[in-house]
Amino acid sequence: MLSVSAVAQTALASLVRTIARWEREEKSIVPGERYRFLLGYVYACHGDDVLTGPGSDFDELMSAFAGYGVSDERISELRDQIASMPSRCQSTSIFLPPGLARDVSRTLAAPETLSDELVARIHQSVLEVNSRIGDVPFTRLQLALAPAVEASRLLVAVKPPGPIRTRLARTAANTFMIAARIAFEVRDDDVSTEMYARALGAGRSLPLWEQAAIRTSQALVTLYSTRDVSAARAVADLAVRDAGRSDSRIMRSRAHALQAEMAARSRREKHALAGLNLAWCEAQATADADPAAGRFTIGYLEGFEGACNLHLGRTTEAEPQLLRSVTSLDHPRQIVQRAIVTADLALARLRNGAPDSAAELLHDCVNMAATARARVSCLRIAQTRRELRPWRTEPFVADLDDHINETLLNA
């Protein structure tokens, strides 16, 4: 299961150190979300029975969590999650809600019984998780998505017959892709890699623009998790290949923009500018009926163009492009991207000779990063703060450091 496998693969010595940090009498550390869930599962299961009532080991664990400072709301949610597990702790579908577990088990036994209603339920649960990105911590989203990931993993293995196979493939591929992104955000990079492989496997029969969408997401995650531009560029090249043979101009625009950024990061200016030109040509010719409508807008493209110009040292061109992008990214769902572009805009301001303005923008970025807890925006903040070192004695840098420490490091 998503997030459980990462813990299972952790070295024993690392787990011992983690538990020791929980048990320290002074300055003990509260277990993270995934560990709380796993501990709850372990403490609740006695043989095949799930025991969560007063006086149970699980109940004592919840009291201990309260002592750590875990909120009543989170403890209540955890009680509900554990109490809703199937009654048999060794069940294959242990982490699925009872109704979903029953339907999945029935389908595993008889693949021809897979219904549109079951696929639609999984799809809807994924949409709900995806819609909360930006206002719910990624650790909680990872747990919320786990039942859909497990159900998808079990169902795609049985290869159901007929047209429903395509609908299941689309739902599973999307589930795994979002799971990969969330795993990256919580630094489960091995899980993220596995989920992208599952997404591509499940999506083999889907239209090429959907396969390109998976690869564009994978390319960015590869870049930031490995810092290997060559590896990320190889994935971006595959995305361009798939998008180029698809019927989606939007996805072709996104793939070309991504490929351009990889070229810019390698200081290949000619290739980067050519890729941006192709991205703009596709974006400006986009039709309303594009199958990927809404997935990549002009605002996103201007952010990519600004980032490319930053990497190429063209900061005068980058600043207005990044400003237009930030202004356009005004939907709550876009807070993660807006934080990233804001940090890039701050860097452009800094390199254009306005360090105080850059620091002011970073304050906004810190607030957004604290809300979304997204990995890339924090990396961008760190990069710009490093470039502010020559002004480290200035009050505006001291104020920024205080804000970062109070809002991000000590939260």
Secondary structure, 3 states (H helix, E strand, C coil): CCCHHHHHCCCHHHHHHHHHHHHCCCCCCCCCHHHHHHHHHHHHEECCEECCCCCCHHHHHHHHHHHHCCCHHHHHHHHHHHHCCCCCCCCCCCCCCHHHHHHHHHHHHCHHHCCHHHHHHHHHHHHHHHHCECCECHHHHHHHHHHHHHHHHHHHCCCCCCCHHHHHHHHHHHHHHHHHHHHHHCCCHHHHHHHHHHHHHHCCCCCHHHHHHHHHHHHHHHHHHHCCHHHHHHHHHHHHHHHHCCCCHHHHHHHHHHHHHHHHHCCCHHHHHHHHHHHHHHHHCCCCCCCCCCCCCHHHHHHHHHHHHHHCCCHHHHHHHHHHHHHHCCCHHHHHHHHHHHHHHHHHHHHCCCHHHHHHHHHHHHHHHHHHCCHHHHHHHHHHHHHCHHHCCCHHHHHHHHHHHHHHHCC
